[in-house]
Amino acid sequence: MKRFLFIIALAFFPYPAHATADLAIGQTDIFFSHDPLVAGDQVRIYATVNNVGDEDVSGYVSFYQGATLLDDPVVISLLKDGNPEEVYVDFIVPSSKFNILAMIRGTDPTDVNMANDSAVTQILYPIIDDDRDGVANDEDNCISVSNASQLDTDGDGQGDACDPDDDNDGISDEVEAELHTSPTTVDSDGDGVDDSDDAYPNDPQRTEIEVTTEDSPEQAKAEVPSTDAFKRIVEEVAKSIKESSSEPERVEANVPEEKEALVLEEIHISPNAIFRYGQDDWNTFTFDVLSVLDTSMVYVWDFGDGVTSSKSSVQHTYNSSGAYTVTLTMTDGAGIVSNETTTVFVPFFHLENTIILVSLALLVVLLLVGIGFFVALGKKKRQ
């Protein structure tokens, strides 16, 4: 009987339970500060750690992209039955697919359940968006220029933000700005005639150069010069320029009053005497139209290096040496288009060329080193 009572007493005697240390992290516990992920952006990776054991535990969390450790491990300390702890590291989103591993390590006391001490995200695919406008490169109609609206007025696949001719009427936006016409409307004045064919693109009442009945045929031709008349005028201008020159190889520049301070070393005339140009400096030229035939004439210079201008007189500086083809396109009020082309040369061997200056400096340094070497050698032989 006594033995039976002793056994019952042992059954109800409180034994101390064995405490366990167990920190846990899962795949859903890893998240990012930004969504979606854009290649090249700096984001923050977060991880939530839970204490699922019955003992206070400290340790640290390490983040990995593949086998690469991201930043230093982050120290953690969690109370039993306490709140979860969130840790983070900063991260630059790569341009290729990736995943993130978060691992709990160095726990004290030792974690008894290693199975829940690490978690890895699914494979992540970042968006490639170079201009950061929220539109991926493979869907962006202006990859290098931010244009979240993706507006494409002419529907040519090139957004207005990077399209040099938004309405695709053959007149660049830059020229339309100078003409004060609409860069997004083919017919700015709404008269039914496209700007490219309209002699008065801002006047809905007129589209062509008008010839009054009082004028004689000769006067009408003077207002709207034909191609033959245009050529004759050009020939006369060229002849007058050549006759006024006192030296065969040099032509005196007729510089406008506002440019009197500019003295050109040598003036050149284009093949058909449409324009003249002079070299102001090693890589700088001034170009002037010789005769303005019509106030409605539109001039477009192409300097051969990707730069254009619509001024009748312009100074242009090239960035490097070489031969450049310069083209002047003239369109008069009647829509007659004339072109003139010439070639200008920016010499490589010039003291203002940085490459030449650096080369000469190196040669001087080498010469001084050589002289020093021979002087030292001579002193050594005398000794």
C-alpha positions as MATLAB code, in Angstrom:
seq = 'MKRFLFIIALAFFPYPAHATADLAIGQTDIFFSHDPLVAGDQVRIYATVNNVGDEDVSGYVSFYQGATLLDDPVVISLLKDGNPEEVYVDFIVPSSKFNILAMIRGTDPTDVNMANDSAVTQILYPIIDDDRDGVANDEDNCISVSNASQLDTDGDGQGDACDPDDDNDGISDEVEAELHTSPTTVDSDGDGVDDSDDAYPNDPQRTEIEVTTEDSPEQAKAEVPSTDAFKRIVEEVAKSIKESSSEPERVEANVPEEKEALVLEEIHISPNAIFRYGQDDWNTFTFDVLSVLDTSMVYVWDFGDGVTSSKSSVQHTYNSSGAYTVTLTMTDGAGIVSNETTTVFVPFFHLENTIILVSLALLVVLLLVGIGFFVALGKKKRQ';
ca = [
       0.000    0.000    0.000;
       2.818    2.420    0.888;
       4.583    1.590   -2.393;
       1.415    2.396   -4.354;
       1.042    5.781   -2.656;
       4.714    6.580   -3.364;
       4.288    5.879   -7.082;
       1.227    8.135   -7.241;
       3.145   10.917   -5.470;
       5.986   10.662   -7.985;
       3.510   10.957  -10.857;
       2.245   14.300   -9.590;
       5.659   15.681   -8.524;
       6.647   18.663  -10.763;
       9.816   18.038  -12.798;
      11.711   21.012  -14.381;
      11.119   21.097  -18.199;
      14.201   21.200  -20.542;
      14.373   24.629  -22.277;
      15.045   24.735  -26.085;
      16.534   27.490  -28.293;
      14.890   27.727  -31.726;
      14.912   30.733  -34.087;
      13.013   30.491  -37.378;
      12.866   32.280  -40.754;
      10.749   31.408  -43.815;
      10.616   32.341  -47.509;
       7.734   34.783  -46.952;
       9.774   36.513  -44.229;
      12.128   37.988  -46.885;
      10.882   41.090  -48.725;
      12.151   44.240  -50.499;
      11.648   47.972  -49.952;
      10.669   48.525  -53.607;
       8.462   46.655  -56.036;
       8.960   46.133  -58.912;
      12.728   45.678  -58.863;
      14.549   47.822  -61.462;
      18.106   46.927  -62.487;
      20.612   49.405  -61.059;
      18.349   50.675  -58.274;
      19.474   50.555  -54.639;
      16.886   48.741  -52.526;
      16.719   47.357  -49.006;
      16.277   43.640  -48.283;
      14.351   42.835  -45.086;
      14.061   39.571  -43.159;
      11.794   38.792  -40.191;
      13.163   36.372  -37.550;
      10.863   34.641  -35.012;
      11.734   32.966  -31.681;
       9.674   29.757  -31.684;
      11.583   28.212  -28.761;
      11.204   28.800  -25.036;
      14.517   30.521  -24.332;
      16.079   33.916  -25.055;
      18.457   33.632  -28.038;
      21.032   35.895  -29.713;
      22.866   35.418  -33.014;
      23.192   37.071  -36.418;
      21.655   36.924  -39.894;
      23.670   36.830  -43.132;
      22.243   37.686  -46.576;
      23.557   36.123  -49.794;
      22.990   36.650  -53.511;
      23.926   33.236  -54.790;
      27.263   32.527  -53.081;
      28.101   36.228  -52.586;
      27.770   37.647  -49.069;
      25.853   40.938  -49.021;
      27.303   43.387  -46.502;
      28.171   42.427  -42.908;
      26.086   39.965  -40.845;
      23.326   41.646  -38.804;
      23.180   40.955  -35.045;
      19.842   39.773  -33.593;
      18.552   39.210  -30.055;
      15.080   37.739  -29.403;
      13.235   37.098  -26.151;
      11.187   33.971  -25.627;
       7.503   34.718  -26.280;
       8.676   38.135  -27.506;
       8.116   40.039  -30.745;
       9.782   39.061  -34.050;
      12.876   41.040  -35.062;
      13.386   42.589  -38.510;
      16.858   43.004  -40.011;
      17.991   44.439  -43.352;
      20.875   45.136  -45.749;
      21.160   47.525  -48.707;
      21.462   45.985  -52.163;
      21.987   47.069  -55.810;
      19.560   45.218  -58.090;
      21.507   43.324  -60.798;
      20.528   43.269  -64.477;
      20.022   39.491  -64.573;
      17.795   37.074  -62.672;
      18.753   36.300  -59.052;
      17.513   35.104  -55.656;
      18.315   35.987  -52.045;
      19.287   33.640  -49.189;
      18.902   34.691  -45.523;
      20.640   32.485  -42.927;
      20.578   32.521  -39.091;
      24.004   31.712  -37.644;
      26.051   31.897  -34.431;
      23.099   31.441  -32.053;
      23.649   31.474  -28.289;
      22.495   29.133  -26.878;
      22.838   26.779  -29.827;
      19.727   26.453  -31.980;
      18.346   22.917  -31.644;
      16.416   23.057  -34.956;
      18.642   23.929  -37.935;
      15.917   23.117  -40.477;
      14.230   26.516  -40.088;
      17.402   28.618  -39.804;
      17.567   29.637  -43.488;
      15.214   30.693  -46.275;
      15.656   31.529  -49.952;
      13.426   33.587  -52.232;
      12.100   32.413  -55.561;
      13.981   33.415  -58.735;
      13.499   37.160  -59.274;
      13.576   38.895  -62.685;
      14.455   42.630  -62.515;
      13.080   45.182  -64.968;
      15.618   46.823  -67.316;
      14.643   50.519  -67.415;
      17.627   52.736  -68.276;
      15.760   56.072  -68.149;
      13.796   55.204  -64.973;
      10.435   56.262  -66.423;
       8.615   53.141  -65.256;
       8.564   51.568  -68.731;
      10.868   48.613  -69.424;
      13.419   49.042  -72.221;
      11.785   46.366  -74.373;
       8.520   48.357  -74.295;
       9.946   51.918  -74.148;
       9.810   54.056  -77.310;
      12.566   56.297  -75.880;
      15.055   54.118  -74.022;
      17.428   56.912  -72.980;
      14.906   59.726  -72.401;
      12.343   59.585  -69.594;
       8.807   59.645  -71.040;
       6.315   57.828  -68.854;
       3.424   58.886  -71.129;
       5.034   57.172  -74.179;
       3.425   59.854  -76.384;
       4.140   59.152  -80.072;
       2.299   61.734  -82.171;
       3.220   60.381  -85.600;
       3.059   56.703  -84.582;
       6.505   55.933  -85.978;
       7.573   53.957  -82.899;
       9.794   56.769  -81.633;
       8.356   58.777  -78.729;
       8.011   62.546  -78.998;
      10.585   62.957  -76.208;
      13.355   61.659  -78.501;
      11.828   62.083  -81.990;
      13.477   64.952  -83.936;
      10.292   65.294  -86.045;
       7.221   64.605  -83.882;
       4.617   64.994  -86.637;
       6.768   63.380  -89.359;
       6.085   66.225  -91.803;
       9.679   66.414  -93.002;
      10.427   69.567  -90.993;
      12.442   68.964  -87.824;
      11.097   70.167  -84.475;
      14.098   72.518  -84.199;
      13.262   74.220  -87.500;
       9.548   74.352  -86.619;
      10.457   76.153  -83.389;
      12.245   78.827  -85.431;
       9.304   79.063  -87.865;
       6.836   79.166  -84.938;
       4.844   76.290  -86.429;
       3.428   73.338  -84.505;
       5.886   70.420  -84.153;
       2.985   68.016  -83.512;
       0.642   69.077  -86.339;
       1.315   68.456  -90.026;
      -0.826   71.466  -90.994;
      -0.212   74.193  -88.387;
      -2.679   76.771  -89.740;
      -5.357   74.204  -90.653;
      -5.750   75.389  -94.249;
      -5.526   71.907  -95.750;
      -1.933   72.298  -96.969;
       0.877   70.567  -95.066;
       3.518   72.830  -93.554;
       6.181   71.328  -95.819;
       4.203   72.493  -98.917;
       2.791   75.712  -97.442;
       4.615   78.956  -98.278;
       2.769   80.563  -95.335;
       2.396   77.760  -92.755;
       1.039   80.175  -90.114;
      -1.478   81.963  -92.364;
      -4.680   80.009  -93.168;
      -5.566   82.568  -95.878;
      -2.449   82.017  -98.006;
      -0.552   78.934  -99.128;
       1.414   80.109 -102.208;
       3.449   83.140 -103.227;
       0.921   85.482 -104.842;
       1.675   87.210 -108.163;
      -0.438   90.362 -108.672;
      -1.983   91.040 -112.114;
      -0.335   94.500 -112.246;
       3.088   92.944 -112.301;
       4.714   92.140 -115.583;
       5.932   88.567 -116.242;
       9.467   89.770 -115.595;
       8.455   91.176 -112.201;
       6.617   87.967 -111.328;
       9.714   85.968 -112.080;
      11.720   88.286 -109.853;
       9.350   87.565 -106.958;
       9.460   83.817 -107.517;
      12.901   83.114 -108.966;
      13.160   80.134 -111.265;
      16.022   77.706 -111.132;
      17.711   79.353 -114.147;
      17.319   82.822 -112.684;
      18.654   81.596 -109.391;
      21.739   80.191 -111.117;
      22.323   83.469 -112.991;
      22.157   85.447 -109.758;
      24.623   83.040 -108.172;
      27.008   83.410 -111.126;
      26.826   87.218 -110.940;
      27.524   87.182 -107.202;
      30.513   84.885 -107.719;
      31.829   87.063 -110.549;
      31.550   90.256 -108.505;
      33.355   88.659 -105.571;
      36.229   87.421 -107.765;
      36.612   90.809 -109.528;
      36.721   92.685 -106.217;
      39.593   90.520 -104.973;
      43.026   92.155 -105.269;
      44.921   88.889 -104.644;
      44.081   85.647 -106.507;
      44.575   83.417 -103.486;
      42.827   85.679 -100.954;
      39.326   87.153 -100.921;
      38.550   90.079  -98.676;
      35.780   89.200  -96.232;
      32.705   91.443  -96.290;
      32.055   91.057  -92.573;
      28.714   92.446  -91.249;
      28.922   95.414  -88.849;
      28.139   93.293  -85.833;
      31.102   91.067  -86.723;
      33.716   93.758  -87.391;
      35.854   92.443  -84.536;
      36.205   89.086  -86.294;
      39.150   88.879  -88.696;
      39.341   85.751  -90.831;
      42.703   84.526  -92.011;
      41.333   83.275  -95.334;
      37.896   83.334  -96.961;
      36.715   80.419  -99.106;
      33.809   80.412 -101.543;
      31.629   77.339 -102.066;
      31.798   75.712 -105.538;
      28.712   77.549 -106.854;
      29.300   80.724 -104.818;
      26.232   80.130 -102.661;
      28.055   80.719  -99.400;
      31.495   81.567  -98.048;
      33.382   80.326  -95.034;
      36.532   81.199  -93.129;
      38.633   79.372  -90.570;
      38.685   81.462  -87.386;
      40.736   79.030  -85.359;
      42.143   75.510  -85.506;
      38.689   73.920  -85.317;
      36.332   76.906  -85.649;
      34.738   78.154  -88.889;
      32.312   80.948  -89.782;
      29.765   80.291  -92.549;
      27.776   83.057  -94.316;
      25.137   82.917  -97.053;
      26.358   85.284  -99.785;
      23.022   86.673 -100.982;
      19.596   86.565  -99.335;
      17.224   86.265 -102.303;
      13.954   86.104 -100.400;
      13.018   86.986  -96.836;
      10.953   83.792  -96.688;
      14.002   81.679  -97.593;
      14.686   78.862  -95.111;
      18.330   77.883  -94.589;
      19.483   74.606  -93.051;
      23.204   73.980  -92.465;
      24.530   70.450  -91.932;
      28.125   70.662  -90.661;
      28.901   66.970  -91.174;
      29.355   66.158  -87.482;
      25.714   65.711  -86.526;
      25.116   69.413  -85.795;
      22.684   71.557  -87.837;
      21.632   75.222  -87.866;
      19.028   77.331  -89.659;
      20.818   80.696  -89.442;
      22.069   82.530  -92.535;
      25.335   83.328  -90.726;
      26.741   80.953  -88.125;
      30.016   80.066  -86.391;
      30.671   76.370  -85.720;
      33.381   74.581  -83.705;
      34.359   70.957  -84.406;
      35.374   68.652  -81.566;
      38.115   66.765  -83.418;
      40.336   66.862  -86.491;
      39.258   65.458  -89.834;
      37.471   66.258  -93.096;
      33.829   67.348  -92.775;
      31.253   67.723  -95.549;
      29.233   70.921  -95.049;
      25.857   71.151  -96.825;
      23.584   74.200  -97.112;
      19.962   73.484  -98.075;
      17.858   76.502  -99.104;
      14.083   76.453  -99.564;
      12.398   79.609 -100.856;
       8.777   80.677 -100.501;
       7.857   78.909 -103.749;
       9.170   75.608 -102.438;
      12.265   75.596 -104.660;
      15.039   73.670 -102.927;
      18.734   74.280 -103.653;
      21.731   72.491 -102.165;
      25.389   73.438 -101.980;
      28.149   71.241 -100.543;
      31.809   71.767  -99.696;
      34.438   70.115  -97.527;
      36.321   71.729  -94.649;
      39.425   70.338  -92.996;
      40.429   70.477  -89.335;
      44.159   69.627  -89.321;
      45.507   67.030  -86.919;
      48.975   68.602  -86.587;
      48.164   71.805  -84.739;
      49.375   73.176  -81.413;
      45.787   73.574  -80.214;
      45.200   69.845  -80.701;
      45.449   68.291  -77.223;
      46.957   65.089  -78.622;
      49.779   67.042  -80.303;
      50.471   69.073  -77.142;
      50.651   65.933  -74.998;
      52.935   64.238  -77.543;
      55.297   67.233  -77.631;
      55.360   67.368  -73.836;
      56.290   63.687  -73.681;
      59.064   64.212  -76.247;
      60.478   67.110  -74.202;
      60.403   64.999  -71.044;
      62.147   62.113  -72.826;
      64.751   64.532  -74.228;
      65.470   65.951  -70.775;
      65.728   62.454  -69.301;
      68.136   61.451  -72.080;
      70.301   64.522  -71.544;
      70.378   63.874  -67.813;
      71.336   60.264  -68.409;
      74.282   61.163  -70.680;
      75.497   63.872  -68.282;
      75.450   61.418  -65.385;
      77.217   58.800  -67.511;
      79.957   61.299  -68.437;
      80.577   62.211  -64.792;
      80.816   58.545  -63.881;
      83.485   57.917  -66.570;
      85.611   60.868  -65.321;
      85.604   59.384  -61.836;
];
